[in-house]
Structure formats: structure tokens, C-alpha cells
């Protein structure tokens, strides 16, 4: 009703309320095909399809990777209360050549992992997870103790600053890295990600909501 005439009724209400809003909708589905097969309402399709914009997958717009990566690294650093890391020219070239089967979310997850795991201030190619022909990263790109060293540096800095209750703060952030990595490796398949982490599906769903990853 809001789309039709800009009004709606509150639950249990009897008087229509007017609103002046603009709806932004996004989907990866072929809605024209869904309408043709009867699985999406044609009237709803035409009400939503006023100004249509096609956004290509990240692999088709590599020029966007540097700006997105810098933004994601800044956000991750802010969340962890650490200095933002930078990407070397070689690392940027590597990222721009990737296929990104997980699209922008995969790049965001990678930047979160690099903020925790990369030992230096500047991220180089050696710090990246190499990409396999399938587009999936290979684990051999990280040494065994890189992420432990980075975590130790974060903990040391926070203790030096007099912070307490570190497990309460860092525990959820560590779980966020575990979850985002598992979902990236399984291309978003939650049941498989839960199996990799040794959790039940309900536990994974609950933690996704708790960490605002759903």
C-alpha cells in the first residue's frame, strides 16, 4: 500500500497514515524471469522498477577495489582500535586481478583478517591469501604465527593503555574473523560454515545476529 499511494495503517489502527519516502531495493535475482514464471508479483515489480541500476560484480570493476579496500581497512582498524594498515602497490595489483566469487563481502572479510593477521603496517603480497584457480584463497599464504603476533601486539597495546576485560572485547572480534572467513570459504553456505567451525546451525545463526553479520 505504501508503494501504491504512500499510506499505511498501523497494526490495529483504523486511520491511514501518510508517508513521503523513497524505496531503494536490491537483488541478485532476475526479476523479469521470476515474473514470467509467476514467482514474483508483476505489479510489485513495476512499482519497484522506476529507476533501475545494474551494478556489475566486483570482478568486472577492478578499479573500485583500491577505494573499497582502503575503506574496509579503515573501518576494521576503527573497530579494533588500531592504526589503519595500508596496501602496497603490489598487493593492490594482486587484489585487482582476483575473481572475487564472494563479491564485495569477500573483500571486506579479507580486509578484516588482514587487519588482525598481517604483522606489518604495510600489507604486501606475502601477507595475502593466494588465490586458487577456482577463486578460493589458499591457506599457505600465512605463516603459522603471523596472526598470533598481530593479536599479541593488540593485546599488549591495550594492556599498556590500562584497558581491562580484554576477553569480553576481543572475543567477539575474534569470532567475527572466524565467521567471516568460514562463510567466505564456503561461499555463504551457512550449514557448511557451521560444520567447519564445529558449531550447530542454530549457534551460527545466533552469533551472526549477535555480531551483526547476518
PAZAPA-4460 file (N, C-alpha, C; in steps of 0.05 Angstrom, whole numbers, plus 32768, in hexadecimal, padded with zeros to 4 digits):
% residues 214
    n_x    n_y    n_z   ca_x   ca_y   ca_z    c_x    c_y    c_z   seq   type   mol
   8011   7FE8   8000   8000   8000   8000   8011   8019   8000     1      X     A
   8027   8018   800F   803A   802F   800F   8044   8035   7FF3     2      X     A
   804A   8020   7FE4   8054   8024   7FC9   803E   802E   7FB6     3      X     A
   8025   8026   7FBC   800F   802E   7FAA   8007   804B   7FAE     4      X     A
   8002   8053   7FC7   7FF8   806F   7FCB   8005   807D   7FE2     5      X     A
   801A   8072   7FED   8029   8081   8002   801B   8081   801D     6      X     A
   800A   806E   8023   7FFC   806D   803C   7FFD   8051   8047     7      X     A
   7FF9   804F   8062   7FF7   8034   806F   7FE7   8037   8088     8      X     A
   7FDF   8020   8093   7FD1   801E   80AC   7FE3   8012   80C1     9      X     A
   7FE4   801D   80D9   7FF1   8011   80EF   7FE3   7FF7   80F7    10      X     A
   7FF1   7FE5   8103   7FE4   7FCC   810C   7FCE   7FD3   8120    11      X     A
   7FB6   7FCB   811A   7F9F   7FD1   812B   7F94   7FED   8126    12      X     A
   7FA0   7FFC   8115   7F96   8017   8110   7F80   8018   80FB    13      X     A
   7F72   802F   80FB   7F5B   8032   80E8   7F5F   804B   80D6    14      X     A
   7F72   805B   80DD   7F77   8073   80CD   7F91   8070   80BC    15      X     A
   7F8F   8076   80A2   7FA7   8073   8092   7FBC   8089   8099    16      X     A
   7FD5   8082   8098   7FEB   8095   809D   7FF9   8099   8082    17      X     A
   8000   80B2   807D   800E   80B9   8064   802C   80BA   8069    18      X     A
   803C   80B1   8056   8059   80B2   8058   8064   80BC   803D    19      X     A
   807B   80C9   803F   8089   80D3   8027   80A4   80C6   8027    20      X     A
   80A7   80B0   801B   80C0   80A1   801B   80C8   8098   7FFF    21      X     A
   80E1   8090   7FFC   80EA   8085   7FE3   80F5   8069   7FE9    22      X     A
   80EE   8056   7FDA   80F6   803A   7FDF   810E   8033   7FCE    23      X     A
   8123   8029   7FDB   813A   801E   7FCC   813B   8000   7FD1    24      X     A
   8139   7FF1   7FBB   8138   7FD4   7FBD   814F   7FC8   7FAC    25      X     A
   815A   7FB3   7FB6   8170   7FA6   7FA7   816C   7F88   7FA7    26      X     A
   8175   7F7B   7F92   8173   7F5E   7F90   8187   7F53   7F7C    27      X     A
   818E   7F3A   7F7F   819F   7F2D   7F6C   818F   7F1B   7F5A    28      X     A
   8174   7F1A   7F5E   8163   7F0A   7F4E   815B   7F17   7F34    29      X     A
   8155   7F07   7F20   814A   7F11   7F06   812C   7F14   7F0A    30      X     A
   8123   7F2C   7F12   8107   7F30   7F19   80F4   7F2D   7F01    31      X     A
   80FE   7F34   7EE9   80ED   7F31   7ED1   80E7   7F13   7ECD    32      X     A
   80FB   7F02   7ED1   80F7   7EE5   7ECF   80E5   7EDB   7EE5    33      X     A
   80E8   7EE6   7EFD   80D7   7EDE   7F13   80B9   7EE5   7F0E    34      X     A
   80B5   7EFD   7F02   809A   7F05   7EFB   808F   7EF2   7EE6    35      X     A
   809F   7EEC   7ED3   8095   7EDA   7EBD   808D   7EBF   7EC7    36      X     A
   809C   7EB5   7EDB   8095   7E9A   7EE5   8081   7E9B   7EFC    37      X     A
   8078   7EB3   7F04   8063   7EB6   7F18   806C   7EB6   7F35    38      X     A
   8087   7EB7   7F39   8090   7EB7   7F55   8095   7ED2   7F61    39      X     A
   8090   7EE8   7F51   8092   7F03   7F5B   807C   7F13   7F4F    40      X     A
   806E   7F23   7F60   8057   7F31   7F57   805E   7F47   7F42    41      X     A
   804F   7F47   7F2C   8055   7F59   7F17   8050   7F76   7F1F    42      X     A
   803A   7F7B   7F2E   8034   7F96   7F36   8049   7FA1   7F49    43      X     A
   8054   7F90   7F5B   8069   7F98   7F6D   8082   7F9E   7F5D    44      X     A
   8088   7F8E   7F4A   80A0   7F93   7F39   809E   7FAF   7F2C    45      X     A
   8088   7FB6   7F21   8085   7FCF   7F13   8085   7FE7   7F26    46      X     A
   807B   7FE3   7F3F   807C   7FF8   7F53   8099   7FFE   7F5C    47      X     A
   80A9   7FE8   7F5E   80C4   7FEC   7F67   80D7   7FF5   7F50    48      X     A
   80D1   7FEC   7F38   80E3   7FF1   7F21   80DE   800C   7F14    49      X     A
   80E3   8021   7F24   80DF   803C   7F19   80FA   8045   7F0C    50      X     A
   810F   8045   7F1C   8129   804C   7F12   813B   8033   7F18    51      X     A
   8143   8025   7F04   8152   800C   7F07   8170   8012   7F02    52      X     A
   8181   8007   7F13   819E   800A   7F10   81AA   7FEE   7F13    53      X     A
   81BA   7FE6   7EFF   81C8   7FCD   7F00   81E4   7FD1   7F0C    54      X     A
   81EA   7FC3   7F21   8204   7FC5   7F2E   8214   7FAB   7F28    55      X     A
   8228   7FAC   7F17   8237   7F94   7F10   8245   7F88   7F28    56      X     A
   824C   7F6F   7F27   825B   7F63   7F3D   8277   7F6F   7F3F    57      X     A
   8283   7F6C   7F56   829D   7F79   7F5B   82B2   7F71   7F47    58      X     A
   82B2   7F58   7F3D   82C6   7F4F   7F2A   82C5   7F5E   7F10    59      X     A
   82AE   7F6A   7F0A   82AB   7F7A   7EF1   82B1   7F97   7EF5    60      X     A
   82B7   7F9F   7F0D   82BE   7FBC   7F12   82D7   7FBD   7F24    61      X     A
   82ED   7FB3   7F1C   8305   7FB2   7F2D   830E   7FCE   7F35    62      X     A
   8307   7FE3   7F26   830F   7FFE   7F2E   8303   8007   7F48    63      X     A
   82ED   7FF9   7F51   82E1   8000   7F6B   82EF   7FF3   7F83    64      X     A
   8300   7FDF   7F7D   830C   7FD0   7F93   831D   7FE2   7FA6    65      X     A
   832F   7FF3   7F9C   833F   8003   7FAE   832F   8014   7FC2    66      X     A
   831B   8022   7FB8   830B   8033   7FCA   82FC   8023   7FDE    67      X     A
   82F0   800D   7FD5   82E1   7FFB   7FE7   82F3   7FEF   7FFC    68      X     A
   830B   7FE6   7FF4   831E   7FDA   8006   8327   7FEE   801C    69      X     A
   832D   8006   8013   8335   801B   8027   831F   8020   803B    70      X     A
   8306   8022   8031   82F0   8027   8043   82EC   8010   8057    71      X     A
   82ED   7FF7   804D   82EA   7FE0   805F   8300   7FDE   8073    72      X     A
   8319   7FE4   806B   832F   7FE4   807E   832C   7FF9   8093    73      X     A
   8322   8011   808B   831E   8026   809F   8308   801E   80B3    74      X     A
   82F3   8012   80A9   82DD   800A   80BB   82E6   7FF4   80CE    75      X     A
   82F5   7FE1   80C4   82FE   7FCB   80D5   8311   7FD5   80EA    76      X     A
   8323   7FE8   80E3   8335   7FF4   80F6   8326   8003   810B    77      X     A
   8312   8011   8104   8302   8020   8117   82F4   800D   812B    78      X     A
   82EA   7FF7   8121   82DD   7FE4   8132   82F0   7FD7   8146    79      X     A
   8309   7FD3   813D   831D   7FC6   814E   832D   7FDA   815E    80      X     A
   8329   7FF4   8159   8337   800A   8166   8355   8007   8161    81      X     A
   835D   8003   8148   8379   8002   8140   837D   8015   8129    82      X     A
   8396   801A   8122   839C   802B   810B   8395   801D   80F1    83      X     A
   8388   802B   80DE   8381   801E   80C5   839A   8015   80B6    84      X     A
   8397   7FFF   80A9   83AD   7FF4   8098   83A9   7FFD   807B    85      X     A
   83BF   7FFD   806D   83BF   8006   8051   83C7   7FEE   803F    86      X     A
   83BE   7FEF   8026   83C5   7FDA   8013   83DC   7FE4   8001    87      X     A
   83F0   7FD3   7FFD   8405   7FDA   7FEA   83FA   7FD9   7FCE    88      X     A
   8409   7FE5   7FBC   8400   7FE5   7FA0   83FE   7FC9   7F95    89      X     A
   8410   7FB8   7F9C   8410   7F9C   7F93   83F7   7F8E   7F9E    90      X     A
   83F1   7F93   7FB8   83D9   7F86   7FC4   83C0   7F90   7FB6    91      X     A
   83BF   7FAA   7FB0   83A7   7FB4   7FA2   83A4   7FA8   7F86    92      X     A
   83BA   7FA5   7F78   83B9   7F99   7F5E   83AF   7F7C   7F60    93      X     A
   83B8   7F6E   7F75   83AE   7F52   7F79   8390   7F51   7F7D    94      X     A
   8387   7F63   7F8E   836A   7F63   7F95   8359   7F6B   7F7C    95      X     A
   8363   7F7D   7F6C   8354   7F86   7F55   8352   7F71   7F3F    96      X     A
   8363   7F5D   7F40   8363   7F47   7F2C   8352   7F2F   7F35    97      X     A
   8347   7F30   7F4D   8338   7F19   7F58   831C   7F18   7F4C    98      X     A
   8310   7F00   7F4F   82F6   7EFB   7F44   82DF   7F02   7F58    99      X     A
   82E5   7F02   7F72   82D2   7F09   7F86   82B7   7EFB   7F84   100      X     A
   82B7   7EE0   7F87   829D   7ED2   7F85   828A   7EDA   7F9B   101      X     A
   8295   7EE4   7FB1   8283   7EEE   7FC7   827D   7F0B   7FC5   102      X     A
   8285   7F18   7FAE   827E   7F34   7FA8   828A   7F47   7FBE   103      X     A
   827D   7F5D   7FC3   8287   7F72   7FD5   828A   7F67   7FF1   104      X     A
   8278   7F56   7FFA   827A   7F4B   8015   8294   7F3C   8019   105      X     A
   829D   7F2E   8004   82B6   7F1F   8007   82CD   7F32   800B   106      X     A
   82CE   7F48   7FFD   82E3   7F5C   8000   82E2   7F68   801C   107      X     A
   82CA   7F6D   8026   82C7   7F78   8041   82D1   7F65   8056   108      X     A
   82CB   7F4B   8053   82D4   7F37   8066   82F2   7F34   8065   109      X     A
   82FE   7F36   804D   831B   7F34   804A   8328   7F4B   8059   110      X     A
   831D   7F63   8056   8329   7F7A   8064   8327   7F78   8082   111      X     A
   8312   7F6C   808C   8310   7F67   80A9   8325   7F54   80B2   112      X     A
   832A   7F3E   80A3   833E   7F2B   80AA   835A   7F37   80A9   113      X     A
   835F   7F47   8094   837A   7F54   8092   837F   7F67   80A8   114      X     A
   836B   7F75   80B2   836F   7F88   80C8   8378   7F79   80E1   115      X     A
   836E   7F61   80E5   8376   7F51   80FC   8390   7F41   80F7   116      X     A
   8393   7F36   80DF   83A8   7F22   80DB   83C2   7F2D   80CF   117      X     A
   83C0   7F41   80BE   83D8   7F4C   80B1   83EA   7F58   80C6   118      X     A
   8404   7F51   80C7   8415   7F5A   80DD   841F   7F77   80DA   119      X     A
   8421   7F81   80C2   842C   7F9C   80BE   8417   7FB1   80B9   120      X     A
   8420   7FCA   80B8   840F   7FE0   80B3   8405   7FE1   8096   121      X     A
   8417   7FD8   8084   8410   7FD7   8067   840C   7FBA   805F   122      X     A
   83F5   7FB4   8053   83EE   7F99   804B   83FA   7F94   802F   123      X     A
   840A   7F7F   802D   8417   7F78   8014   840B   7F5E   8009   124      X     A
   8413   7F56   7FF2   8408   7F3E   7FE5   840C   7F25   7FF7   125      X     A
   8422   7F24   8005   8428   7F0D   8016   8414   7F0A   802C   126      X     A
   8406   7F20   8034   83F3   7F1F   8049   83D8   7F16   8040   127      X     A
   83D3   7F15   8025   83B9   7F0E   801A   83B6   7EF0   8019   128      X     A
   839D   7EE7   801A   8397   7ECB   8014   8398   7EC8   7FF5   129      X     A
   83AA   7EB7   7FEA   83AB   7EB4   7FCD   8390   7EA9   7FC3   130      X     A
   8389   7EB1   7FAB   8370   7EA8   7F9F   8375   7E90   7F8D   131      X     A
   8365   7E7B   7F91   8366   7E64   7F81   8358   7E69   7F67   132      X     A
   835B   7E57   7F52   834D   7E5B   7F39   832F   7E5D   7F3C   133      X     A
   8324   7E50   7F50   8307   7E51   7F54   82FE   7E6C   7F60   134      X     A
   8311   7E7D   7F68   830A   7E96   7F75   830B   7E94   7F93   135      X     A
   8310   7E7C   7F9E   8310   7E79   7FBB   832D   7E7D   7FC5   136      X     A
   8331   7E8B   7FDC   834B   7E8F   7FE6   8358   7E76   7FF0   137      X     A
   8373   7E74   7FEF   8381   7E5E   7FFA   838E   7E65   8015   138      X     A
   838E   7E53   8027   8397   7E59   8042   83B5   7E5E   8044   139      X     A
   83C5   7E54   8031   83E2   7E55   8035   83ED   7E72   8034   140      X     A
   83DC   7E85   802E   83E6   7EA0   802D   83ED   7EAD   8048   141      X     A
   83E4   7EA1   805E   83E9   7EAB   8078   83FD   7E99   8086   142      X     A
   8410   7EA4   8094   8421   7E94   80A5   8412   7E8D   80BE   143      X     A
   841D   7E79   80CD   840E   7E6E   80E4   8409   7E83   80FA   144      X     A
   841B   7E96   80FD   8419   7EA7   8114   8413   7EC4   810E   145      X     A
   840E   7ECB   80F4   8409   7EE7   80ED   83F1   7EF2   80FD   146      X     A
   83DB   7EE3   80FC   83C3   7EED   8109   83C6   7EED   8128   147      X     A
   83D6   7EDA   8133   83DA   7EDB   814F   83EB   7EF3   8158   148      X     A
   83FF   7EF9   8147   840F   7F11   814D   83FE   7F2A   814C   149      X     A
   83ED   7F2C   8137   83DC   7F44   8135   83C9   7F46   814D   150      X     A
   83BE   7F30   8155   83AC   7F30   816C   83BA   7F37   8185   151      X     A
   83D3   7F2D   8188   83E3   7F34   81A0   83E9   7F52   81A1   152      X     A
   83EE   7F5E   818A   83F3   7F7A   8189   83DA   7F8B   8191   153      X     A
   83C3   7F82   8188   83AA   7F90   8190   83A6   7F8D   81AE   154      X     A
   83AA   7F75   81B9   83A5   7F71   81D6   83B9   7F81   81E6   155      X     A
   83D3   7F81   81DE   83E7   7F90   81EC   83E1   7FAD   81ED   156      X     A
   83D8   7FB8   81D6   83D2   7FD5   81D5   83BB   7FDC   81E8   157      X     A
   83A6   7FCB   81E8   838F   7FD0   81F9   8396   7FCE   8216   158      X     A
   83A7   7FBA   821E   83AF   7FB8   823A   83C0   7FD0   8242   159      X     A
   83D2   7FD8   8230   83E2   7FF0   8235   83D1   8009   8239   160      X     A
   83BB   800A   822B   83A9   8021   822D   8397   801F   8246   161      X     A
   839A   8009   8255   838A   8006   826E   836F   7FFA   826A   162      X     A
   8369   7FEF   8252   834F   7FE4   824D   834C   7FC8   825B   163      X     A
   8334   7FC2   8263   832E   7FA9   8270   8317   7F9B   8261   164      X     A
   8311   7F83   826B   82FB   7F73   825F   8300   7F6E   8241   165      X     A
   8319   7F67   823B   8321   7F65   821F   8312   7F4E   8210   166      X     A
   830E   7F38   821F   8300   7F21   8212   82E4   7F29   820A   167      X     A
   82D7   7F39   821B   82BC   7F42   8214   82BB   7F53   81FB   168      X     A
   82D1   7F62   81F7   82D2   7F74   81E0   82DC   7F65   81C7   169      X     A
   82F2   7F56   81CA   82FF   7F4A   81B3   82F3   7F2F   81AB   170      X     A
   82E5   7F22   81BE   82D9   7F08   81B7   82C6   7F0A   81A0   171      X     A
   82B2   7F1D   81A1   82A0   7F1F   818A   82AE   7F27   8170   172      X     A
   82C3   7F37   8172   82D1   7F3F   815A   82E0   7F27   814D   173      X     A
   82EA   7F15   815F   82F7   7EFD   8154   82E2   7EEB   8147   174      X     A
   82CB   7EE9   8154   82B5   7ED8   8149   82AC   7EE4   812E   175      X     A
   82AC   7EFE   812C   82A4   7F0B   8113   82B7   7F03   80FC   176      X     A
   82D1   7F01   8102   82E4   7EF9   80EE   82DF   7EDB   80E6   177      X     A
   82DB   7ECA   80FB   82D5   7EAE   80F6   82BD   7EAB   80E4   178      X     A
   82A8   7EB9   80EB   828F   7EB6   80DC   8291   7EC1   80BF   179      X     A
   829C   7ED8   80BC   829E   7EE4   80A2   82B0   7ED3   8090   180      X     A
   82C6   7EC8   809B   82D8   7EB7   808B   82CA   7E9D   8083   181      X     A
   82BC   7E90   8096   82AE   7E77   808F   8298   7E7C   807A   182      X     A
   828A   7E92   807C   8275   7E98   8068   8281   7E9E   804D   183      X     A
   8298   7EAB   804D   82A5   7EB1   8033   82AF   7E97   8026   184      X     A
   82BB   7E85   8036   82C5   7E6C   802B   82AF   7E59   8022   185      X     A
   8297   7E5C   802E   8281   7E4B   8025   826E   7E59   8013   186      X     A
   8276   7E72   8009   8266   7E82   7FF7   824A   7E86   8003   187      X     A
   8249   7E8C   801D   8230   7E93   802A   821E   7E7C   8033   188      X     A
   8227   7E64   8030   8217   7E4D   8038   8219   7E49   8057   189      X     A
   8204   7E51   8064   8205   7E52   8082   8208   7E37   808E   190      X     A
   81FA   7E23   8084   81FC   7E08   808F   8219   7DFE   808E   191      X     A
   8226   7E02   8077   8242   7DF9   8074   8254   7E09   8086   192      X     A
   8250   7E23   8088   8260   7E34   8099   825E   7E2B   80B6   193      X     A
   8245   7E24   80BF   8241   7E1B   80DA   8251   7E01   80DF   194      X     A
   8251   7DEF   80CC   8260   7DD6   80CE   827E   7DDB   80D1   195      X     A
   8288   7DEE   80C1   82A5   7DF4   80C2   82AD   7DFF   80DD   196      X     A
   829B   7E0F   80E9   82A1   7E1B   8103   829A   7E09   811B   197      X     A
   828D   7DF2   8115   8285   7DE1   812B   826D   7DEA   813B   198      X     A
   825D   7DFA   812E   8244   7E05   813B   822C   7DF8   812E   199      X     A
   8216   7DFA   813D   81FC   7DF4   8131   81F2   7E0B   8120   200      X     A
   81DE   7E05   810F   81D4   7E1A   80FE   81C7   7E30   810E   201      X     A
   81B9   7E29   8124   81AC   7E3E   8135   81C1   7E50   8142   202      X     A
   81D7   7E43   814B   81EC   7E53   8157   81F8   7E67   8143   203      X     A
   81FD   7E5E   812B   8208   7E70   8117   81F4   7E87   8111   204      X     A
   81DA   7E80   810E   81C6   7E95   8108   81C5   7EAA   811F   205      X     A
   81C7   7EA0   8138   81C6   7EB2   814F   81DE   7EC5   814F   206      X     A
   81F5   7EBA   8149   820D   7ECA   814A   820E   7EDE   8133   207      X     A
   8203   7ED6   811C   8201   7EE9   8106   81F1   7F01   810D   208      X     A
   81DB   7EFD   811B   81CA   7F13   8124   81D8   7F24   8139   209      X     A
   81E5   7F16   814C   81F2   7F23   8162   8209   7F35   8158   210      X     A
   8217   7F2C   8143   822D   7F3B   8138   8226   7F4D   8120   211      X     A
   820C   7F4F   811B   8202   7F5F   8104   820E   7F56   80EA   212      X     A
   8210   7F3C   80E6   821A   7F31   80CD   8205   7F25   80BC   213      X     A
   81EB   7F24   80C5   81D6   7F17   80B6   81CC   7F2A   80A0   214      X     A
***
